[in-house]
Amino acid sequence: MRTQVAIIGGGIGGLMAAYRLKKNDPSIEVTIIERGYELEKRHCPAGHNKACVHCKICSITGGYAGAGAFSDGKFNLGTAYGGSMGEELGERVAMKYINGVDDVLASFSEDYPPLYRSSEELKLKCLQNNLRLLDMNVRHLGTDKNFKTMQKIIEYLGNAKVNMLSGTECVSVDKTEGGYALKVETGKNSQEIFTEKLIVATGRSGASFVSALCEKFGVTMNANSVDIGVRVEMKDIIWREFSEKIYEPKILYRTKTFEDRTRMFCFNQGGLVSAENNNGIITANGHSFAEPEKKTENCNFAILSSIHFKGNFNKPTEYAQNIARNMNFAGDGNIIVQRFGDLIRGRRTNDHRLGANTVIPTLRAFPGDLSIVLPYRALTNIIETIYALDKVAPGTANDDTLLYGCENKYYSIRPEHNGSFEIMENVYLIGDGSGITRGLSQSGAMGLFVADKICGKDTEA
Ligand SMILES: Cc1cc2nc3c(=O)[nH]c(=O)nc-3n(C[C@H](O)[C@H](O)[C@H](O)COP(=O)(O)OP(=O)(O)OC[C@H]3O[C@@H](n4cnc5c(N)ncnc54)[C@H](O)[C@@H]3O)c2cc1C
């Protein structure tokens, strides 16, 4: 098979790239190679409040619409977090493409929701307590609207004759005359796809694919940092002042003992804690629905402690994965859940104490002790952050607050590029797999940007 542009990965980065390529030039041949399922066929067998059953391809993180398919659909329309596109492209160009994603979504979405804007009053309250509330406008689609919008974009791409392969994994890339030969496998069958240009949009779950590609072609990779933490769940009412005013509080803190930076992020009002399976390692996450009838009485968010590696150590992802693997080992193959009151008293949570808890867990996890796995420094940072957040949202540090471990964020491999995300001739690396983005808006924005570059458009205009 031959194509002009092959895109590996059908997440938001890949979809936005395909969309813009076709908008720019309807005759261009585009093929998307996605190892997961079509959007409608993505089902997590665990469902609500059941343990992960370790599927070979996780339907939560992989398949058309990518890791964001069942997410809360929070589109952060700025550069303060969610990636470093602002640093890479400059604020003006980055914002042009981030707003471009918002425009594309709006064009496919009925009843497009209004923006949540930042609040001066809450910013001040945080500052007075040594906390920094990050300032950003947020468009909250909610899980269902986000899903439907992705469905419509995929339908548009089908009508625009984008060749969309599913259940098809790209396993290797070779340089050929005039382009690249991709070896792809569909079940037991394999074939080659020849492409002139390649967009790699494999997300976090494709980290090993990207490192193998970079090693093979001698692309320099910069290891930077990794975030280790927990998902925190409590009664929704505790954070309602924030969620009603700004929808999603994202807060930074500098811890007292180590002066490390921690962050509270990915807040879900009335939400559910979820498990995700990244290549056999189960970690925590969270989401929520926009519809009032689907809300729980809890809210959840992540608290992450950043670890920066210096010197010769360049395997931060593997380091964090080993912690998560150990957590699964101690948690009988699952995530561990612990009451905050048990953690600070140095005892494990058991079924009895969990059963009597006022916060009812929305994910079935293994009751246990996070402190037997989490590094002392990360755990100290997390505990201090919980006490700091308690000052602006009293009740956060209640005994019955639940902590699920672990939740890690990996963005260690950051291959060098030419300023336009081209890592070698005609190969572009975009989205979360590039180490540059950490969210839907910026990943999608990178897709729009490289599509414009490929079509020779003026990205500065
Ligand atoms: C539960 C959850 C909730 C989230 N909520 C939000 C939110 O509300 N707001 C926000 O901004 N971000 C959120 N995120 C993060 C967001 O989903 C990601 O930042 C975003 O999906 C990154 O997009 P991407 O296209 O770079 O990668 P992905 O969405 O990860 O897509 C990559 C795709 O590539 C495929 N792939 C990987 N390797 C190969 C290969 N070798 N061959 C073929 N296909 C391959 C994968 O199957 C996957 O479908 C959430 C993530 C999760 C898991």
The ligand as an SDF file (V2000), in Angstrom:
LIG
                    3D

 53 58  0  0  0  0  0  0  0  0999 V2000
   -8.7300    8.8060   31.6600 C   0  0  0  0  0  0  0  0  0  0  0  0
   -8.0430   10.0020   31.0130 C   0  0  0  0  0  0  0  0  0  0  0  0
   -8.6130   11.2590   31.1330 C   0  0  0  0  0  0  0  0  0  0  0  0
   -8.0060   12.3730   30.5400 C   0  0  0  0  0  0  0  0  0  0  0  0
   -8.6320   13.5850   30.6130 N   0  0  0  0  0  0  0  0  0  0  0  0
   -8.1120   14.6420   29.9670 C   0  0  0  0  0  0  0  0  0  0  0  0
   -8.8140   15.8860   29.9230 C   0  0  0  0  0  0  0  0  0  0  0  0
   -9.9540   16.0140   30.3900 O   0  0  0  0  0  0  0  0  0  0  0  0
   -8.1980   16.9490   29.3260 N   0  0  0  0  0  0  0  0  0  0  0  0
   -6.9560   16.8480   28.7500 C   0  0  0  0  0  0  0  0  0  0  0  0
   -6.4700   17.8510   28.2100 O   0  0  0  0  0  0  0  0  0  0  0  0
   -6.2970   15.6580   28.7260 N   0  0  0  0  0  0  0  0  0  0  0  0
   -6.8460   14.5650   29.3160 C   0  0  0  0  0  0  0  0  0  0  0  0
   -6.1810   13.3750   29.2850 N   0  0  0  0  0  0  0  0  0  0  0  0
   -4.9140   13.2970   28.5560 C   0  0  0  0  0  0  0  0  0  0  0  0
   -5.2150   13.2240   27.0580 C   0  0  0  0  0  0  0  0  0  0  0  0
   -6.1070   12.1720   26.8110 O   0  0  0  0  0  0  0  0  0  0  0  0
   -3.9220   13.0540   26.2760 C   0  0  0  0  0  0  0  0  0  0  0  0
   -3.0840   14.1540   26.5670 O   0  0  0  0  0  0  0  0  0  0  0  0
   -4.1940   13.0130   24.7810 C   0  0  0  0  0  0  0  0  0  0  0  0
   -5.0580   11.9400   24.4720 O   0  0  0  0  0  0  0  0  0  0  0  0
   -2.8940   12.8800   23.9910 C   0  0  0  0  0  0  0  0  0  0  0  0
   -3.2320   12.7410   22.6410 O   0  0  0  0  0  0  0  0  0  0  0  0
   -2.2410   12.0090   21.6250 P   0  0  0  0  0  0  0  0  0  0  0  0
   -2.9360   12.0230   20.3010 O   0  0  0  0  0  0  0  0  0  0  0  0
   -0.9130   12.6200   21.7220 O   0  0  0  0  0  0  0  0  0  0  0  0
   -2.0870   10.5140   22.1540 O   0  0  0  0  0  0  0  0  0  0  0  0
   -3.1690    9.3980   22.4760 P   0  0  0  0  0  0  0  0  0  0  0  0
   -4.5000    9.9870   22.7180 O   0  0  0  0  0  0  0  0  0  0  0  0
   -2.5610    8.5460   23.5190 O   0  0  0  0  0  0  0  0  0  0  0  0
   -3.2740    8.5680   21.1130 O   0  0  0  0  0  0  0  0  0  0  0  0
   -2.2210    7.7760   20.6560 C   0  0  0  0  0  0  0  0  0  0  0  0
   -2.7830    6.5950   19.8850 C   0  0  0  0  0  0  0  0  0  0  0  0
   -1.7120    5.9120   19.2370 O   0  0  0  0  0  0  0  0  0  0  0  0
   -1.9760    4.5310   19.2490 C   0  0  0  0  0  0  0  0  0  0  0  0
   -0.6840    3.8440   19.0910 N   0  0  0  0  0  0  0  0  0  0  0  0
    0.3670    3.8610   19.9550 C   0  0  0  0  0  0  0  0  0  0  0  0
    1.4000    3.1630   19.4310 N   0  0  0  0  0  0  0  0  0  0  0  0
    0.9880    2.6890   18.2180 C   0  0  0  0  0  0  0  0  0  0  0  0
    1.6140    1.9060   17.1960 C   0  0  0  0  0  0  0  0  0  0  0  0
    2.8660    1.4720   17.3120 N   0  0  0  0  0  0  0  0  0  0  0  0
    0.8930    1.6160   16.0740 N   0  0  0  0  0  0  0  0  0  0  0  0
   -0.3820    2.0600   15.9330 C   0  0  0  0  0  0  0  0  0  0  0  0
   -1.0260    2.8130   16.8730 N   0  0  0  0  0  0  0  0  0  0  0  0
   -0.3400    3.1240   17.9950 C   0  0  0  0  0  0  0  0  0  0  0  0
   -2.6390    4.2870   20.5910 C   0  0  0  0  0  0  0  0  0  0  0  0
   -3.4320    3.1150   20.5570 O   0  0  0  0  0  0  0  0  0  0  0  0
   -3.4800    5.5660   20.7690 C   0  0  0  0  0  0  0  0  0  0  0  0
   -4.8070    5.3980   20.3470 O   0  0  0  0  0  0  0  0  0  0  0  0
   -6.7780   12.2330   29.8440 C   0  0  0  0  0  0  0  0  0  0  0  0
   -6.1960   10.9600   29.7260 C   0  0  0  0  0  0  0  0  0  0  0  0
   -6.8150    9.8610   30.2830 C   0  0  0  0  0  0  0  0  0  0  0  0
   -6.1890    8.4920   30.1120 C   0  0  0  0  0  0  0  0  0  0  0  0
  1  2  1  0
  2  3  1  0
  2 52  2  0
  3  4  2  0
  4  5  1  0
  4 50  1  0
  5  6  2  0
  6  7  1  0
  6 13  1  0
  7  8  2  0
  7  9  1  0
  9 10  1  0
 10 11  2  0
 10 12  1  0
 12 13  2  0
 13 14  1  0
 14 15  1  0
 14 50  1  0
 15 16  1  0
 16 17  1  0
 16 18  1  0
 18 19  1  0
 18 20  1  0
 20 21  1  0
 20 22  1  0
 22 23  1  0
 23 24  1  0
 24 25  2  0
 24 26  1  0
 24 27  1  0
 27 28  1  0
 28 29  2  0
 28 30  1  0
 28 31  1  0
 31 32  1  0
 32 33  1  0
 33 34  1  0
 33 48  1  0
 34 35  1  0
 35 36  1  0
 35 46  1  0
 36 37  1  0
 36 45  1  0
 37 38  2  0
 38 39  1  0
 39 40  1  0
 39 45  2  0
 40 41  1  0
 40 42  2  0
 42 43  1  0
 43 44  2  0
 44 45  1  0
 46 47  1  0
 46 48  1  0
 48 49  1  0
 50 51  2  0
 51 52  1  0
 52 53  1  0
M  END
$$$$
